[in-house]
Amino acid sequence: MAEARLTLYDYPLSSASYRVRLALAIKGVDHDRITVNLRDGAQNEASFKDKNPAGLVPLLLLANGRTISQSLAILRYLDSIATPRLFPLDSLEDARVSAMALSIACDIHPLNNLRILKYLTGPLGVSETAKNGWYAHWITTGFTALEAEVSAIGGSFCAGESLSAADLCLVPQMFNARRFNVDLTPYPALIAIDARVRALPAIEVVAPPKPA
Ligand SMILES: N[C@@H](CCC(=O)N[C@@H](CS)C(=O)NCC(=O)O)C(=O)O
């Protein structure tokens, strides 16, 4: 359990924040949540950029005033204060989990982030249809590789029989894929893992709101 209360700056539809919400729920870490309304541009206001110059959520504020940005850095910090571990202690297993988590967090998610989509449809003049095609393209490219990898491992979760940071990256990315109507039928292994993680206790409350 955490030594002192934490504050998470997040946004319900932020998938990077969802990774952290999942970790906090699974570890049972008490915390406060402050919403940074990404739709209204609150991430770019000085009051938030003073805390995170990158203007991105999630951001974790510790009781001593220090902050941690980047969801995977936050997950690693949470591993140091609460169980269950999300990154294995064994360095080779850690590398495997990290690689899978990064394949989502670095190779899929950033290409489809809000500011990228806004830049496509704004300065680059891309149509909504083309933007949605772009979105689906990067998810299917990444998921095709990940499906092959987790199928080869053949476990209950991405990296085998233990829940890990890779699963906490997968669930929000699956949510995003469904939100943008990406066809997930080619990814049965990912669908099964996503369902297994979301069936864990205390998970539903941290999920993003269902589309109206
Ligand atoms: N690599 C960062 C990504 C953070 C990120 O991109 N957050 C998004 C929400 S999911 C954000 O704050 N976007 C604001 C914007 O695009 O203006 C992490 O893993 O924490």
PDBQT file of the ligand as one rigid body, heavy atoms in Angstrom, charges set to zero:
ROOT
HETATM    1  N1  LIG A 301       3.515   8.622 -23.605  1.00  0.00    +0.000 N 
HETATM    2  C1  LIG A 301       2.586   9.284 -22.742  1.00  0.00    +0.000 C 
HETATM    3  C2  LIG A 301       1.369   9.680 -23.546  1.00  0.00    +0.000 C 
HETATM    4  C3  LIG A 301       0.492  10.646 -22.816  1.00  0.00    +0.000 C 
HETATM    5  C4  LIG A 301      -0.596  11.153 -23.737  1.00  0.00    +0.000 C 
HETATM    6  O1  LIG A 301      -0.425  11.185 -24.958  1.00  0.00    +0.000 OA
HETATM    7  N2  LIG A 301      -1.727  11.553 -23.154  1.00  0.00    +0.000 N 
HETATM    8  C5  LIG A 301      -2.801  12.053 -23.962  1.00  0.00    +0.000 C 
HETATM    9  C6  LIG A 301      -4.120  11.418 -23.535  1.00  0.00    +0.000 C 
HETATM   10  S1  LIG A 301      -4.145   9.686 -23.808  1.00  0.00    +0.000 SA
HETATM   11  C7  LIG A 301      -2.921  13.536 -23.798  1.00  0.00    +0.000 C 
HETATM   12  O2  LIG A 301      -2.752  14.064 -22.714  1.00  0.00    +0.000 OA
HETATM   13  N3  LIG A 301      -3.231  14.211 -24.898  1.00  0.00    +0.000 N 
HETATM   14  C8  LIG A 301      -3.423  15.625 -24.885  1.00  0.00    +0.000 C 
HETATM   15  C9  LIG A 301      -3.335  16.182 -26.258  1.00  0.00    +0.000 C 
HETATM   16  O3  LIG A 301      -3.171  15.421 -27.208  1.00  0.00    +0.000 OA
HETATM   17  O4  LIG A 301      -3.464  17.399 -26.374  1.00  0.00    +0.000 OA
HETATM   18  C10 LIG A 301       2.193   8.364 -21.588  1.00  0.00    +0.000 C 
HETATM   19  O5  LIG A 301       2.300   7.154 -21.748  1.00  0.00    +0.000 OA
HETATM   20  O6  LIG A 301       1.815   8.859 -20.517  1.00  0.00    +0.000 OA
ENDROOT
TORSDOF 0
